[in-house]
C-alpha cells in the first residue's frame, strides 16, 4: 500500500525532459568535486538557477552526505522549499559482479518532503557519480512538485 504512494520521479522527470516546454529549475555547471579522506569528505559544486550562479562547499559523514548537503546549501537560497526535502533511504545495486570494482552501479534514493514521497535511480560505473545524479534528480523533483502545487493553488 505504501509503495503505491511513492512516485517514480526518474520516470516523471524523463517524461518532462522529453517535452519541449520543460526547463529544469537549476543547472549544474561543470561537475562536482569530492575530496574524501575517509574521515570528513568535502564536496564542492557550482550551479546556476534563476540567472544566478552559486559556488558552494560542504562536508558530510560520507561522500553521499557531503554531496547532498552541498546541493541543498546551494539551492536553499533560491528554493526555500528544498529545506523540507529529506533523504529517507539509500541503496545501491552492482551490475556485472564479475567485473569487481569496475562494475556498474545503480543507486536508488528515496526522498520525502513530509507530504509526498518519491524515488530516483541513476546508473554509473562510479558509485559517487551515480549518487550525485540521483541526488540532483531527487532535488529537482522536490522543487518541481512544490512549484506545481503553488501553481494549482
SEKE-398805 format. One line per 5 residues: number of its first residue (from 1); their letters; for each residue x, y, z of N, C-alpha, C. Coordinates in Angstrom, 1 decimal, padded with zeros to 4 digits, m for minus. Layout:
<sites>
NUM = A = X/Y/Z/X/Y/Z/X/Y/Z ~ ...
</sites>
This chain:
<sites>
1 = XXXXX = 000.8/m001.2/000.0/000.0/000.0/000.0/000.9/001.3/000.0 ~ 001.9/001.3/000.9/002.8/002.5/000.9/003.6/002.6/m000.4 ~ 004.0/001.5/m001.0/004.7/001.5/m002.2/004.0/002.3/m003.3 ~ 002.6/002.2/m003.3/001.8/002.9/m004.4/001.9/004.4/m004.2 ~ 002.2/004.9/m003.0/002.2/006.3/m002.8/003.6/006.9/m003.1
6 = XXXXX = 004.5/006.1/m003.4/005.9/006.6/m003.7/006.0/006.8/m005.2 ~ 006.2/008.0/m005.6/006.2/008.3/m007.0/007.6/007.9/m007.6 ~ 007.6/007.5/m008.9/008.8/007.2/m009.6/009.3/008.5/m010.3 ~ 010.1/009.3/m009.5/010.5/010.6/m010.0/011.4/010.5/m011.3 ~ 012.2/009.4/m011.4/013.0/009.2/m012.5/012.2/009.2/m013.8
11 = XXXXX = 011.1/008.4/m013.8/010.3/008.3/m015.0/009.6/009.6/m015.3 ~ 009.1/010.2/m014.2/008.4/011.5/m014.4/009.3/012.6/m015.0 ~ 010.5/012.7/m014.4/011.5/013.7/m014.9/011.9/013.3/m016.4 ~ 012.1/012.1/m016.7/012.5/011.7/m018.0/011.3/012.1/m019.0 ~ 010.1/011.9/m018.6/009.0/012.3/m019.4/008.9/013.9/m019.6
16 = XXXXX = 009.1/014.6/m018.5/009.1/016.0/m018.5/010.2/016.6/m019.4 ~ 011.4/016.0/m019.3/012.6/016.4/m020.0/012.4/016.2/m021.5 ~ 011.6/015.2/m021.9/011.3/014.9/m023.3/010.4/015.9/m024.0 ~ 009.7/016.7/m023.1/008.8/017.7/m023.6/009.5/019.0/m023.9 ~ 009.1/019.7/m025.0/009.8/020.9/m025.5/009.7/022.1/m024.5
21 = XXXXX = 008.6/022.1/m023.7/008.4/023.3/m022.8/009.1/023.2/m021.4 ~ 009.7/022.0/m021.1/010.2/021.8/m019.8/011.6/022.4/m019.6 ~ 011.8/023.2/m018.6/013.1/023.8/m018.3/013.4/023.4/m016.8 ~ 014.6/022.8/m016.6/014.9/022.4/m015.2/015.0/023.7/m014.4 ~ 014.8/023.5/m013.1/014.8/024.7/m012.2/016.3/025.1/m011.9
26 = XXXXX = 017.2/024.2/m012.1/018.6/024.6/m011.9/019.5/023.7/m012.8 ~ 020.7/024.2/m013.0/021.6/023.5/m013.9/023.0/023.4/m013.2 ~ 023.6/022.2/m013.3/024.9/022.0/m012.7/025.9/022.6/m013.7 ~ 026.8/023.4/m013.3/027.9/023.9/m014.1/029.1/023.1/m013.9 ~ 029.6/022.4/m014.9/030.7/021.5/m014.8/030.3/020.3/m014.1
31 = XXXXX = 031.0/020.0/m013.0/030.8/018.7/m012.3/031.0/019.0/m010.8 ~ 030.7/018.1/m010.0/031.0/018.2/m008.5/032.5/017.9/m008.3 ~ 033.0/018.3/m007.2/034.3/017.9/m006.8/034.2/017.3/m005.4 ~ 034.9/016.2/m005.2/034.7/015.4/m004.0/036.1/015.1/m003.5 ~ 036.4/015.5/m002.2/037.6/015.2/m001.6/037.2/014.3/m000.4
36 = XXXXX = 037.6/013.0/m000.5/037.2/012.0/000.6/038.4/011.4/001.2 ~ 038.7/011.9/002.4/039.9/011.4/003.1/039.5/010.2/004.0 ~ 038.2/009.8/003.9/037.8/008.6/004.8/037.3/009.1/006.1 ~ 037.5/010.3/006.5/037.1/010.8/007.8/036.1/011.9/007.7 ~ 036.4/012.9/006.8/035.4/014.1/006.7/035.4/014.5/005.2
41 = XXXXX = 034.6/013.8/004.4/034.5/014.1/003.0/034.0/015.5/002.8 ~ 034.5/016.2/001.7/034.1/017.5/001.3/033.7/017.5/m000.1 ~ 032.5/018.1/m000.4/032.0/018.3/m001.8/031.9/019.7/m002.1 ~ 032.2/020.0/m003.4/032.1/021.4/m003.9/031.3/021.3/m005.2 ~ 030.5/022.3/m005.4/029.6/022.3/m006.6/029.4/023.7/m007.1
46 = XXXXX = 029.2/023.9/m008.4/028.7/025.1/m009.0/027.4/024.9/m009.7 ~ 026.5/025.7/m009.5/025.2/025.6/m010.2/024.6/026.9/m010.6 ~ 023.7/026.9/m011.5/023.0/028.1/m011.9/021.5/027.9/m011.8 ~ 020.9/029.0/m011.3/019.4/028.9/m011.1/018.9/030.4/m011.1 ~ 017.8/030.6/m011.9/017.2/032.0/m011.9/018.3/033.0/m012.3
51 = XXXXX = 019.2/032.7/m013.2/020.2/033.6/m013.7/021.3/033.9/m012.7 ~ 021.3/033.2/m011.6/022.3/033.4/m010.5/023.2/032.1/m010.5 ~ 024.5/032.4/m010.3/025.5/031.3/m010.2/025.9/031.2/m008.8 ~ 026.0/029.9/m008.3/026.4/029.7/m007.0/027.5/028.7/m006.9 ~ 028.4/028.9/m006.0/029.6/028.0/m005.8/029.7/027.8/m004.3
56 = XXXXX = 029.5/026.5/m004.0/029.4/026.2/m002.5/030.3/024.9/m002.2 ~ 030.6/024.8/m001.0/031.3/023.6/m000.5/030.6/023.2/000.9 ~ 030.7/021.9/001.2/030.2/021.4/002.5/030.8/020.1/002.8 ~ 030.7/019.7/004.0/031.3/018.4/004.4/030.1/017.5/004.9 ~ 030.4/016.2/005.0/029.4/015.2/005.5/030.0/014.1/006.2
61 = XXXXX = 029.2/013.2/006.6/029.7/012.0/007.3/030.2/010.9/006.3 ~ 029.8/011.1/005.1/030.3/010.2/004.0/030.2/011.0/002.7 ~ 030.7/010.5/001.6/030.7/011.3/000.3/029.2/011.6/m000.1 ~ 028.3/010.7/000.0/026.9/011.0/m000.4/026.3/012.1/000.4 ~ 026.5/012.0/001.7/026.0/013.0/002.6/026.6/014.4/002.3
66 = XXXXX = 027.9/014.4/002.0/028.6/015.7/001.6/028.0/016.3/000.3 ~ 027.7/015.4/m000.7/027.1/015.8/m001.9/025.7/016.3/m001.7 ~ 024.9/015.6/m000.9/023.5/016.1/m000.6/023.5/017.4/000.1 ~ 024.4/017.6/001.1/024.5/018.8/001.9/024.9/020.0/001.0 ~ 025.8/019.8/000.1/026.3/020.9/m000.7/025.2/021.3/m001.8
71 = XXXXX = 024.5/020.3/m002.3/023.3/020.6/m003.2/022.3/021.4/m002.5 ~ 021.9/021.0/m001.3/020.8/021.7/m000.5/021.3/023.1/m000.2 ~ 022.5/023.2/000.2/023.1/024.5/000.6/023.0/025.5/m000.6 ~ 023.4/025.0/m001.8/023.4/025.8/m003.0/022.0/026.2/m003.4 ~ 021.0/025.3/m003.2/019.7/025.5/m003.7/018.7/026.3/m002.8
76 = XXXXX = 019.0/026.2/m001.5/018.1/026.8/m000.5/017.9/028.3/m000.6 ~ 018.8/029.0/m001.0/018.6/030.5/m001.1/017.6/030.9/m002.2 ~ 017.5/030.1/m003.2/016.5/030.4/m004.3/015.3/029.5/m004.2 ~ 015.4/028.3/m003.6/014.3/027.4/m003.5/014.2/027.0/m002.0 ~ 013.6/027.9/m001.2/013.5/027.6/000.3/012.8/026.3/000.6
81 = XXXXX = 011.9/025.8/m000.3/011.2/024.5/m000.1/012.1/023.3/000.0 ~ 013.3/023.5/m000.6/014.3/022.4/m000.6/014.7/022.0/000.9 ~ 014.5/022.9/001.8/014.8/022.6/003.2/014.0/021.5/003.7 ~ 012.8/021.3/003.2/011.8/020.3/003.7/012.2/018.9/003.1 ~ 013.0/018.9/002.0/013.3/017.6/001.3/014.4/016.9/002.1
86 = XXXXX = 014.0/015.6/002.4/014.9/014.8/003.2/015.2/013.5/002.5 ~ 016.4/012.9/002.7/016.7/011.6/002.1/016.3/010.6/003.1 ~ 015.4/009.7/002.7/014.8/008.7/003.6/015.6/007.4/003.6 ~ 016.0/007.0/002.4/016.7/005.7/002.2/017.7/005.8/001.0 ~ 018.7/005.0/001.1/019.7/004.9/000.0/020.1/003.5/m000.2
91 = XXXXX = 020.1/003.1/m001.4/020.5/001.7/m001.7/021.3/001.7/m003.1 ~ 022.1/000.7/m003.2/022.9/000.5/m004.5/022.9/m000.9/m004.9 ~ 023.0/m001.1/m006.2/023.0/m002.5/m006.7/024.1/m002.6/m007.8 ~ 024.9/m003.6/m007.6/026.0/m003.8/m008.6/025.6/m004.6/m009.7 ~ 025.9/m004.1/m010.9/025.7/m004.9/m012.2/027.0/m005.5/m012.6
96 = XXXXX = 027.0/m006.7/m013.1/028.1/m007.4/m013.6/029.1/m007.6/m012.4 ~ 028.7/m008.4/m011.4/029.6/m008.6/m010.2/031.0/m009.2/m010.6 ~ 031.1/m009.9/m011.7/032.3/m010.4/m012.1/033.3/m009.3/m012.5 ~ 032.9/m008.1/m012.7/033.8/m007.0/m013.1/034.5/m006.4/m011.9 ~ 034.1/m006.9/m010.7/034.7/m006.4/m009.5/034.5/m004.9/m009.2
101 = XXXXX = 035.5/m004.2/m008.9/035.4/m002.8/m008.6/035.1/m001.9/m009.8 ~ 035.2/m002.5/m011.0/034.9/m001.8/m012.2/033.4/m002.0/m012.7 ~ 032.6/m002.7/m011.8/031.2/m002.9/m012.2/030.4/m001.7/m012.2 ~ 029.4/m001.6/m013.0/028.4/m000.5/m013.0/027.5/m000.6/m011.7 ~ 027.1/000.5/m011.3/026.3/000.6/m010.0/025.0/001.4/m010.3
106 = XXXXX = 023.9/000.9/m009.8/022.7/001.6/m009.8/022.4/002.1/m008.4 ~ 022.1/003.4/m008.3/021.8/003.9/m006.9/020.3/004.3/m006.9 ~ 019.7/004.0/m005.8/018.3/004.4/m005.7/018.2/005.2/m004.4 ~ 017.5/006.3/m004.4/017.4/007.2/m003.2/015.9/007.5/m003.1 ~ 015.4/007.3/m001.9/014.0/007.6/m001.5/014.0/009.0/m000.8
111 = XXXXX = 013.2/009.9/m001.2/013.1/011.2/m000.7/011.7/011.5/m000.2 ~ 011.5/012.4/000.7/010.2/012.9/001.2/010.3/014.4/001.6 ~ 009.2/015.1/001.4/009.1/016.5/001.9/008.1/016.6/003.1 ~ 007.8/015.4/003.6/006.8/015.4/004.7/005.4/015.1/004.3 ~ 005.1/015.4/003.0/003.8/015.2/002.4/003.8/014.1/001.3
116 = XXXXX = 004.8/014.2/000.5/005.0/013.3/m000.7/006.3/012.5/m000.5 ~ 006.3/011.4/m001.2/007.5/010.5/m001.2/007.8/010.2/m002.7 ~ 009.1/010.2/m003.0/009.5/009.8/m004.4/010.8/009.1/m004.4 ~ 011.0/008.4/m005.4/012.3/007.7/m005.5/013.0/008.0/m006.9 ~ 014.3/008.0/m006.9/015.0/008.3/m008.1/016.1/007.2/m008.2
121 = XXXXX = 016.4/006.9/m009.5/017.5/005.9/m009.7/018.5/006.6/m010.7 ~ 019.7/006.2/m010.6/020.8/006.6/m011.5/021.8/005.5/m011.6 ~ 022.5/005.5/m012.8/023.5/004.5/m013.1/024.8/005.1/m013.5 ~ 025.9/004.5/m013.0/027.2/004.9/m013.5/028.2/003.8/m013.1 ~ 029.4/003.9/m013.6/030.4/003.0/m013.2/031.1/003.5/m011.9
126 = XXXXX = 030.7/004.7/m011.5/031.3/005.3/m010.3/030.1/005.5/m009.3 ~ 030.2/004.9/m008.2/029.1/005.0/m007.2/028.8/006.4/m006.7 ~ 029.9/007.2/m006.6/029.7/008.6/m006.2/029.0/009.4/m007.3 ~ 029.3/009.1/m008.6/028.7/009.8/m009.7/027.2/009.4/m009.8 ~ 026.9/008.1/m009.6/025.5/007.6/m009.6/024.7/008.3/m008.5
131 = XXXXX = 025.4/008.4/m007.4/024.7/009.0/m006.2/024.4/010.5/m006.5 ~ 025.4/011.2/m007.1/025.2/012.6/m007.4/024.1/012.8/m008.4 ~ 024.0/012.0/m009.4/023.0/012.1/m010.4/021.6/011.9/m009.8 ~ 021.5/010.9/m008.9/020.3/010.6/m008.2/019.9/011.8/m007.3 ~ 020.8/012.3/m006.6/020.6/013.5/m005.7/020.0/014.7/m006.5
136 = XXXXX = 020.7/015.0/m007.6/020.2/016.1/m008.5/018.8/015.9/m008.9 ~ 018.5/014.7/m009.4/017.1/014.4/m009.8/016.1/014.4/m008.6 ~ 016.5/013.9/m007.5/015.7/014.0/m006.3/015.3/015.4/m005.9 ~ 016.3/016.3/m005.9/016.1/017.7/m005.5/015.3/018.4/m006.6 ~ 015.6/018.1/m007.9/014.8/018.7/m009.0/013.4/018.3/m008.9
141 = XXXXX = 013.1/017.1/m008.6/011.7/016.7/m008.5/011.0/017.3/m007.3 ~ 011.7/017.4/m006.2/011.2/018.1/m005.0/010.8/019.5/m005.3 ~ 011.6/020.2/m006.0/011.3/021.6/m006.4/010.1/021.6/m007.3 ~ 010.1/020.7/m008.3/009.1/020.6/m009.3/007.7/020.4/m008.6 ~ 007.6/019.5/m007.7/006.3/019.2/m007.1/005.8/020.4/m006.2
146 = XXXXX = 006.8/021.0/m005.6/006.5/022.2/m004.7/005.9/023.3/m005.6 ~ 006.6/023.6/m006.7/006.2/024.7/m007.6/004.9/024.3/m008.3 ~ 004.7/023.1/m008.7/003.4/022.7/m009.3/002.2/022.9/m008.4 ~ 002.4/022.6/m007.1/001.3/022.7/m006.1/001.0/024.2/m006.0 ~ 002.0/025.1/m006.0/001.7/026.5/m005.8/001.0/027.0/m007.0
151 = XXX = 001.2/026.5/m008.2/000.5/026.9/m009.4/m000.9/026.5/m009.4 ~ m001.2/025.3/m008.8/m002.5/024.8/m008.7/m003.4/025.5/m007.7 ~ m002.8/026.1/m006.7/m003.5/026.8/m005.6/m004.0/028.1/m006.0
</sites>
